[in-house]
Amino acid sequence: MNTFFDAHLHLFDPRLSAVQETVEQGARNAGVTACIACAAFPREWPSSLRSQMVVTRAYGLHPWFVAEATATHLAQLREYLQQDTNALLGEVGLDGLRPTPDAGAAQYCLLDAQLALAATLGRPVILHGARAWQMLFDALLPWATKVPAMMFHGAGFSPESLRHPLFQKANIWVSIGGAVVSPRAKTVRALAAKIPANRLLIETDSPDMIPFGASALPTPSPTCSFNHPGNLPLIAETIATLRGSSLSEIAAQTFSNAQTFIRGG
């Protein structure tokens, strides 16, 4: 059986607390044995959740939290990272889905403060850039040699973006999520075919982003449906087809890549 590494999910999201057993069972059945679990909002940082997967934690202040973020939050974030010397920073970044009146100035400030923290503590960084990818690339360029590694999660930019100077650095990884499964996602599918093999990661972004045609997690509420790590093989299989590779090759390569990213390259 293939084993898979889910490079980005929100295991500590309160929405999953009532269905944690089902999440674990689905991951186990699918061969998902390891993951990077992002606690991207302060309410998720204190979670004491135990998982049967090998979990690498990441702590950060998501750009959606920018209106509430204070110096106190940044100080608390530093404390969490110092307490867990294996933790990563994330997810952090810029977001174009929820524009703010200041043209993103506060998002840039929050991102820079967290990148400075990652550089000081020597932690790899998980990045969010929905509808703000090019701005994010430019903002990150001065930091590329200061932090150990960077991973673009849920990448949705064109393959031409791989020509940006940032991607000439050796410490950049690109993670493809469930959007790649949809035949209509032409940009993501083209990108998935072009990412260098040693820089490719795969993710579910659970509990969000249910892939096209995939199973939703059964929940107590008939009005809610969640993505789950058990859908990762479907994402890997799609990418294997797009790259003219095999499922076992993609599983092994992305598992190894995730371990390398966590170590900082």
N, C-alpha and C positions, 0 to 999 in steps of 0.2 A: 504493500500500500504506500502511495506517495504521502509525504509529510509536507505541510505548508506552514509558512510564516505570514501572519496577517500584520502588515507593516503599519497599519493605522486603524484603530477603532476606539470607541468611547465606552470601555467596559464599565466605567464608574458612573455613567449617565444614570440618574435616578430612575429613568423610564425602564431600565433593564432590571432593576432590583427585584421586582416581583416575578421575573421569568428567568432568573439567573441559572437555575437548574437546567432549563430547556436550552439556554445558550450554550452551556457547557457540554450537554449531550450532543447538540448539533455539531459543535467544533470537534468533539471526539470522533464522531461518526465520519466526519469529512477528512480526518487526518490533520486538522489544524492544531499543532502542538505548541506553537509559540506566537506571541504577539507583542506589539507596542501599544500600550493602552494610555491614551492621552487624557489627562485631567485638565481640561482647557478653561475651566471656570473655577473660582475659589471654592464654590460649594462642593466641588468634586475632589479637592485636594485631600481632605481628611479620610477618604474611604479606606476601610480596613478589609475590603473584599479579598477573599482568597479564591484562586482559580486553579483548575487542573492544568491549564496551559502554563507554559513558562512565560511570565509576564515581565516585560521591561516597562517601567512607568515613565511617563513624561508629564511634567507640570508646566503650565504656562497660562498666559492671559490672552485669550482669543481676541481678535480685533472686534468681534461683536460686543465685547465687554468694555470697549474703550470709554464709553460715557460714564461708567461706574468706577473705572480703575483709578487708584490713588497711590501715593507713595507708600502707604501702609501695605497695600496689596503687593507691591514690588518687594518690600522688605520681607513679607511673609513668604513670597515665592523663593527668595534667596534662602530662607530658613529650610524650606522643604527640600530644596536641592542640596543643601549642605548636609541635611540629615540622611539623605539617600544618595550616596556617592555614585550609585549606578544609574541614577535617573537622568533622563534627557530633558531638553527644554522644548515644550510644544503643547498644543500647536499655537504658533504665533504668526503674524504676517500682516498683509493688507487685504482689504475686502472691497470689491466694487458692487456687491449685491445690495449693500445697505449704505449708500452714500450719506455723508454727513455734511452739514452746512460749511464746515471749515475746509472743504476740499481734501479731506483726509489728513490734515496736519496732525491731529491728535493720534491717528493710527501710526503715522511715521514716528512720532515721539515714543509711543509705547513700544513699537518694534525695536527702535534703536536702544531703548533702555534694557530690553530683554536680550538683545544680541550682545550688548556690553556684559551682561551677566553671564551669558554663555561663554564668551571669550575669557572672562576672568576665571570661571570655574572649569573651563575646558570641557564643555558638554556639547554633543551633537544637537542640531536644531531641526524640528519638524515645522514645515512652513505651509501656510494657507495663502492662496492668492486668487481666489475666485473673481473673475472679471477684472483682475488687477495685475495680471502676470508680468507684463512688461515693466510696469512701475516697480514691482517687487524685484525683478532681476536687477534693475538699475540701483535700487536702494541697497541691495545685498552685495554688490560688487566690492565696495570698500571693506566689507567684513569677511570676504571669502578666504583670506589668509589668516584670519584671527580666530575663527571657530574651527573645531576639528572636522565637522562634517555638516552638510545641509541636505535635507530631503524635502522635495516638493510633493506634498500629498495631494491625492485626487487631481493629478495634473490634467489640465484641459487646454493647454496651449498648442500651437501648431508645431509640427516638426521643424519648421524653419527657425523656430526660437532656439533650437539647439546650437545655432551658430552664434548666439550671444556670447560675448567674452566670458561670462560667468561659467558657461559650460565647458570652457577650456581648462578649468580647474579640476584637480583630481579628486576633490572631496564632495562632489555633487551627485546626489541620487534622485531618481524620478520614480514616483509611485503611481501606478495606474489602478483605478477603482472600477466599480461596477458599471459606470457609464459606457465602458468599452464593449459591453455585451450587446448594446443596442445597434442594429444595422444603420440607424440614422446618425450615430455619433461619429461622423466621418473624420473629424479633426482628431478626436481621441484615439480612434483606431489607427489613423496614419501615424500618430505619435508613438503608439505602442509598438509599431513595427520598426521604428527607427532608433529607439533608445539603445545605446550601447549595452550589450549583454551584461557587463559587469556593473552597470549602474541602474538596472531595472529592479523595481520592487512592486509588489502587489498588495492590495488592501481591500477591505470591505467598507470601511467608514461606518460600521454598525454603531448605533441602530438606524442610521439614515441610509439613503441611496440604495434602495433595493434594486438589484440588477434586473434588466428586462427579462421577463419570463422566469425569474427565480422564485424560490419559495419565501414566503414571509413568515416571520416568527409568530406562532400562535400566542395570543395575549388574552388576558381576562376581559378586555374590552373589545367588542365587535367593531368599534370605530377606529381602532389603532392597529397598525401593522408595522413591524420592525424588521430591518435587515439584521443579519446575524453572520458570524464567521463561518458557518457551515456553507455559505455561498461562495467561499473563496475558490474552490476548485473550478467552478463555472467560469470565473474571471480568468483563472490561469489557463483553462482550456481554450478560451477565446483568444487569448494572447498567443498561445502556442500556434493556433491556426494562422493567425495574422503574420507570425514570424516564420512560418514554415518549420516549426520545431515540434517537439513532442511534449506532452503534458509532464512527463517525468523530468525532462530537461528543464522546463520552466520552473517546476517545483523545486528542484535541487539548486538551480542557479539563484532564484530569488531568496531561498532560505539562506544560502551562503552569503548573498549580498546584504541581507538584513543583519546578519551577525557582524559583518565587516563594518556596516554603517554604525551599529551600536558601539563598536570599539573605537569609532572615530576615524575609520579609514585604514 
